[in-house]
Amino acid sequence: MTPSDKLEMLSDEEKAEIIDHMNSDHADAVLTYVHFFGNREDALSASLTSVTEEKMHINMICDDGEGGQTNEAIAINLSRRVGNIKEAERVMVEMVFTARGTLEH
């Protein structure tokens, strides 16, 4: 393997920034990921708990169908691998626009 074959990795600081930003400013987008890519329309709220170069890990509160709620976790694949925060932003924005465009039709 040559140095150019080495895949870029998100730093711990970038991961923490993504999580904080998404939960603080884009909770609606996180819920959209769950509804569309996770096929979980029963989710009432969602928060990003971790992110890797290939997946988002999300905790969600779901309607249990009996007047109560459950806490569940789900992993959602990113549409493509990311290696830095700018790539993550691009992919996550693309994914939310894809989901919203489909859900609204």
N, C-alpha and C positions, 0 to 999 in steps of 0.2 A: 504494500500500500504506500503510495506516495503522499506527501503532505497535502497535495491538492485533492486527494481522494477523501480526506478527513471531512466528515460532516460538521457543519456549524452547530453549536448547541446554545440553547437559551441559558443565560446566567441565572443564578438564584435571584439576583436583583431584578432582572427583567421579568422573571416569573412573578415575583411579588408585586411589581408595578402593574402587570397585566391584570392580576387578580384584584388588586385594590381599585384600579380604574374601572374595570368591568362591573364590579359590585357597587361602586359608588356612583358611577355616571351612566351605566348601561344595563341596569338590572332587567329592563324590558327585553333587551337583546338576549341575555342569558336565558330568560324564560322562553323566548322565541326558539332558541336552539333546542331546548327540551321538547317543546311542542312539536317542532317540525322534524329535526334530525333524530330525536329520541322517541318520536311517535307517542308522546305522553301528554295528550290534551287534558288529562286530569290534574296536571301540575298547576298549582295556584301561585307559587312563587319559587324562585330558584336563585342559588348563589354559587359562583365559581369557587371551588375549594383548592384546585391545583390545575396546572397546565404543564404539558410536556411539548416536545417538538411535534407530536403526532395526535395528542388527545387533550380534551377538556374534561375535568372531573367536576361534577356539579351535584350539590345537595339540593333536594327539592322537597317542598311540602305539597302533598297531593290530597285531593278529595278522595276519601275512601268509599264513596258511594252510599254510605249509611249515615251521613250527617256528621262524620268526623274527619279527621285528617291523619295522614301518615307521613313520616319523614323517610325519604329514600335517597339513594345515591345512584348516579348514572354516569357512564363514561361515553363521551361523544367524540368520534374521530374528526380531526380537522380535515378539510377537503384536500389538503396536501401538507407535507412536512414543512415545518418552519425552522429556521436556525437563528433568528434574531427577532427583536421586538418589532421592527418595521414589517417584516414578513408576517409575523403573527397578527399585527393590526390589519394588514391587507387581507389576509385569509379570513379573519373573523368578520370583517366588514362585508366581504363578498358573501360569506355564508349567511349573514343576517339578511342581506338584500335578496338572496336566493329564496330563503325561507319566507320572508314577508311577501315577496312577489307571488309565490305559490299559494300561500295561505289566504291571501286577499282575493284570489280568483275563484 
